[in-house]
Amino acid sequence: MHEHSLMKDLLDKIQQLSTLEKKPLIAVNIQLGALAHISKNHLREHFEHEVSGTTLQGVILNIEELDGIDHPQAQDIVLQSLEFEDSGG
């Protein structure tokens, strides 16, 4: 259940930030610490499950795995950035 709570918090933050933009969200960039207690694949599975049927369905999830247990964010999952569709001219 920890993953569900963590994913809900992350998706709430993504929703909050994406509503500030007036463009469609296309990608979410996350950093995953080496000690975050969830694998890259497991994080992706939870993300895809939680966004299914929501306005975030179809958004690309990019996960950068941080190496080393001495990294300052080794225990964290960090929302690095959001990418939005370019409106053109």
CYANA upper distance limits for C-alpha pairs under 8 A (distance plus 0.5 A):
  1 MET  CA      5 SER  CA      6.98
  2 HIS  CA      6 LEU  CA      6.62
  3 GLU  CA      7 MET  CA      6.40
  3 GLU  CA     46 HIS  CA      8.00
  4 HIS  CA      8 LYS  CA      6.55
  4 HIS  CA     46 HIS  CA      7.96
  5 SER  CA      9 ASP  CA      6.76
  6 LEU  CA     10 LEU  CA      6.75
  7 MET  CA     11 LEU  CA      6.52
  7 MET  CA     46 HIS  CA      7.58
  7 MET  CA     47 PHE  CA      7.25
  7 MET  CA     50 GLU  CA      8.05
  8 LYS  CA     12 ASP  CA      6.52
  8 LYS  CA     50 GLU  CA      8.29
  9 ASP  CA     13 LYS  CA      6.80
 10 LEU  CA     14 ILE  CA      6.76
 10 LEU  CA     79 LEU  CA      8.20
 11 LEU  CA     15 GLN  CA      6.54
 12 ASP  CA     16 GLN  CA      6.68
 13 LYS  CA     17 LEU  CA      6.70
 14 ILE  CA     18 SER  CA      6.44
 14 ILE  CA     82 LEU  CA      8.40
 15 GLN  CA     19 THR  CA      6.66
 16 GLN  CA     20 LEU  CA      7.51
 17 LEU  CA     21 GLU  CA      7.85
 18 SER  CA     24 PRO  CA      8.49
 18 SER  CA     25 LEU  CA      7.06
 18 SER  CA     82 LEU  CA      8.20
 21 GLU  CA     84 PHE  CA      8.50
 23 LYS  CA     84 PHE  CA      6.42
 23 LYS  CA     85 GLU  CA      6.35
 23 LYS  CA     86 ASP  CA      7.83
 23 LYS  CA     87 SER  CA      7.53
 24 PRO  CA     84 PHE  CA      6.08
 24 PRO  CA     85 GLU  CA      5.94
 25 LEU  CA     56 LEU  CA      8.25
 25 LEU  CA     59 VAL  CA      7.28
 25 LEU  CA     82 LEU  CA      7.67
 25 LEU  CA     83 GLU  CA      6.54
 25 LEU  CA     84 PHE  CA      4.89
 25 LEU  CA     85 GLU  CA      6.72
 26 ILE  CA     58 GLY  CA      8.27
 26 ILE  CA     59 VAL  CA      5.54
 26 ILE  CA     60 ILE  CA      6.63
 26 ILE  CA     82 LEU  CA      8.31
 26 ILE  CA     83 GLU  CA      6.18
 26 ILE  CA     84 PHE  CA      5.77
 26 ILE  CA     85 GLU  CA      6.60
 27 ALA  CA     59 VAL  CA      5.74
 27 ALA  CA     60 ILE  CA      4.90
 27 ALA  CA     61 LEU  CA      6.32
 27 ALA  CA     62 ASN  CA      7.65
 27 ALA  CA     82 LEU  CA      6.35
 27 ALA  CA     83 GLU  CA      5.43
 27 ALA  CA     84 PHE  CA      7.44
 28 VAL  CA     59 VAL  CA      7.60
 28 VAL  CA     60 ILE  CA      6.66
 28 VAL  CA     61 LEU  CA      5.50
 28 VAL  CA     62 ASN  CA      6.55
 28 VAL  CA     79 LEU  CA      8.15
 28 VAL  CA     80 GLN  CA      8.38
 28 VAL  CA     81 SER  CA      6.72
 28 VAL  CA     82 LEU  CA      5.24
 28 VAL  CA     83 GLU  CA      6.84
 29 ASN  CA     61 LEU  CA      6.70
 29 ASN  CA     62 ASN  CA      5.27
 29 ASN  CA     63 ILE  CA      6.54
 29 ASN  CA     64 GLU  CA      8.13
 29 ASN  CA     79 LEU  CA      6.83
 29 ASN  CA     80 GLN  CA      5.88
 29 ASN  CA     81 SER  CA      5.66
 29 ASN  CA     82 LEU  CA      6.61
 29 ASN  CA     83 GLU  CA      8.40
 30 ILE  CA     61 LEU  CA      8.03
 30 ILE  CA     62 ASN  CA      6.64
 30 ILE  CA     63 ILE  CA      5.39
 30 ILE  CA     64 GLU  CA      6.65
 30 ILE  CA     77 ILE  CA      7.33
 30 ILE  CA     78 VAL  CA      6.01
 30 ILE  CA     79 LEU  CA      5.21
 30 ILE  CA     80 GLN  CA      5.64
 30 ILE  CA     81 SER  CA      7.65
 31 GLN  CA     63 ILE  CA      6.23
 31 GLN  CA     64 GLU  CA      5.22
 31 GLN  CA     65 GLU  CA      6.31
 31 GLN  CA     66 LEU  CA      6.99
 31 GLN  CA     76 ASP  CA      8.42
 31 GLN  CA     77 ILE  CA      6.25
 31 GLN  CA     78 VAL  CA      5.49
 31 GLN  CA     79 LEU  CA      7.09
 31 GLN  CA     80 GLN  CA      6.92
 32 LEU  CA     36 ALA  CA      7.11
 32 LEU  CA     40 LYS  CA      7.84
 32 LEU  CA     63 ILE  CA      7.17
 32 LEU  CA     64 GLU  CA      6.55
 32 LEU  CA     65 GLU  CA      5.28
 32 LEU  CA     66 LEU  CA      6.27
 32 LEU  CA     74 ALA  CA      8.12
 32 LEU  CA     76 ASP  CA      6.83
 32 LEU  CA     77 ILE  CA      5.26
 32 LEU  CA     78 VAL  CA      7.04
 33 GLY  CA     65 GLU  CA      6.65
 33 GLY  CA     66 LEU  CA      5.41
 33 GLY  CA     67 ASP  CA      7.59
 33 GLY  CA     69 ILE  CA      8.46
 33 GLY  CA     71 HIS  CA      8.26
 33 GLY  CA     73 GLN  CA      6.32
 33 GLY  CA     74 ALA  CA      4.49
 33 GLY  CA     75 GLN  CA      5.73
 33 GLY  CA     76 ASP  CA      5.70
 33 GLY  CA     77 ILE  CA      6.65
 34 ALA  CA     65 GLU  CA      7.46
 34 ALA  CA     66 LEU  CA      6.34
 34 ALA  CA     67 ASP  CA      6.34
 34 ALA  CA     68 GLY  CA      6.65
 34 ALA  CA     69 ILE  CA      6.47
 34 ALA  CA     74 ALA  CA      5.60
 34 ALA  CA     75 GLN  CA      7.09
 35 LEU  CA     69 ILE  CA      7.01
 35 LEU  CA     74 ALA  CA      5.68
 35 LEU  CA     75 GLN  CA      4.99
 35 LEU  CA     76 ASP  CA      7.87
 36 ALA  CA     74 ALA  CA      7.04
 36 ALA  CA     75 GLN  CA      4.77
 36 ALA  CA     76 ASP  CA      5.80
 36 ALA  CA     77 ILE  CA      7.07
 37 HIS  CA     75 GLN  CA      8.04
 38 ILE  CA     42 HIS  CA      6.77
 38 ILE  CA     43 LEU  CA      6.85
 39 SER  CA     43 LEU  CA      6.58
 40 LYS  CA     44 ARG  CA      6.72
 40 LYS  CA     63 ILE  CA      7.48
 40 LYS  CA     65 GLU  CA      7.94
 41 ASN  CA     45 GLU  CA      6.68
 42 HIS  CA     46 HIS  CA      6.74
 43 LEU  CA     47 PHE  CA      6.62
 44 ARG  CA     48 GLU  CA      6.61
 44 ARG  CA     61 LEU  CA      7.75
 45 GLU  CA     49 HIS  CA      6.62
 46 HIS  CA     50 GLU  CA      6.56
 47 PHE  CA     51 VAL  CA      6.66
 48 GLU  CA     52 SER  CA      6.62
 48 GLU  CA     57 GLN  CA      8.00
 51 VAL  CA     55 THR  CA      7.91
 51 VAL  CA     56 LEU  CA      5.86
 51 VAL  CA     57 GLN  CA      5.47
 52 SER  CA     56 LEU  CA      8.04
 52 SER  CA     57 GLN  CA      5.71
 53 GLY  CA     57 GLN  CA      6.64
 66 LEU  CA     71 HIS  CA      7.96
 66 LEU  CA     74 ALA  CA      7.43
 67 ASP  CA     71 HIS  CA      7.68
 67 ASP  CA     74 ALA  CA      8.29
 68 GLY  CA     74 ALA  CA      7.48
 69 ILE  CA     74 ALA  CA      5.96
 70 ASP  CA     74 ALA  CA      7.11
 73 GLN  CA     77 ILE  CA      8.30
 73 GLN  CA     78 VAL  CA      8.44
